[in-house]
Amino acid sequence: MTEVAQFSTSTFKEWIEKEANNSLVPAQAQAKKLLDETNLAIIALNEVCEALLENSNKEIEKRNMKVYNRARALNKLAHLFIDRLAKLSVPEQVTYDIVNKYNIEAQKTIIVTEIDIKNWFPRISPFFIMDRRKFLTVYDKTKQTFFSLNEFVTKEYIKMKTLQETLQMIGELQSLENKAANLQVEIENIIGERVPIEEKIAGLEQKTGELRMAGPIDQLNLVMGEIENSNNELKNILRHLQKPFIKMQALATSGGGGGITPGELRMINLYLDKPFEALAIEEMGYPVLRQVLEKLQIMLKEDRLKLKSDKARKAEQSVVELLDKNMLNASQEKSKILSTQKEQLLTSTHMDEAKQNLYSFEDQTEQLKARKSSIEAHEAIKRREHQDLQSDISNRKRAIERNIAKAFTKNIQIL
């Protein structure tokens, strides 16, 4: 199993800088040496091209028709070679990008020159045999020099580019890690701001709960619960009178008679919706309800409400029970007691103080919750930013590891 060298960001930077120092200087020297050799090869090739040009010019001037056309072709080819070589300017500055760009142009020059030689030298043959041999000898040396440069650039010198890129990447990585560390401090500060607020909210909610569960507010809640239960019980007792009461309302409001007074009509409405409240405000014995029931009894006998027989029978039975058996006496006493308790609790000084405290606690809680929501939103933004940074840091570490594996066939892991 291949050993994997582990580094922190700082220790890896020290290692890569050392590798760069050990490798870059020799590589730069080799690149300079190859460029110098390339320059000499170009000069030598240019000289033989000048010789081709000069000798072809001489033959052209002789006007020997057997040689004339070949001389013109060679002359033109020599001009082409010279112009092409003139465009190959050996760089003075030695960096990977500059040398690589020059190498690409040099390889293109070799390729097109090779094509021209294959196309034209056979046509010029058998003339200028010595000139062509001398040119090909120098050209082969130039081609070999260019080949050596290409081998170095594509296999060795590219490692220097990888080193330089990795040095830049490690600098950027350290910057991102510093940014992530600062962001983590910000998050911890935000948490330090949020936690005390949460503790205050919890304390206020506990006080609010205690206030609701004890004292006048709790007593009022108990009374209100009993009132609601009593109201539901009364609605159940009066359930068979719901439809008749609604019919009586309709007759009274439409001018159908029945002898229902405005006061009785208001009480009918109240008995339909809030029978507990109606009984509580009635005098003992619920005289208004009795008057309404007596009038209802007459209407039922005269069938003025046009009820179905079953509903009419149940309504008559309920009226008899309420009038003759005093079914609501106990309920009315309870309603008045509960109503009095409710009023006393609502108007007590203890209730005012409890309500003020309750409102104060609830208001403080709402303000703190709003502040907490704002802090949490800010914290969420910072956490997402931190998460994105960590992802970017991880990606850059893996890219650096791939670079080193590719350039040095060395497996590393940046922690």
RAQUI-V311100 format. One line per field, one symbol per residue. burial: # if it has 24 or more other ideal C-beta (glycine too) atoms within 12 Angstrom, else .. A space follows every 50 residues. Layout:
# RAQUI-V311100
burial=???
This chain:
# RAQUI-V311100
burial=......#.#..##.##..##..##..##.###.##.###.##.###.### ###.##..##......#..#########.###.##..#.##..#.#..## .##.###.##..#..##..##..#..##..##..##.##..##.###### .##..############.##..##.##..#..#...#..#...#..#... #..#...#..#....##.##..#...#..##..##.##.##########. ##.....#.#...##.######.#########...#.######.###.## ...##.#...##..##.##..##...##..##.###.##.##..#..... #..##.##..#...#..#...#..#...#..#...#..#...#..##..# #.##..##.#.#.#.
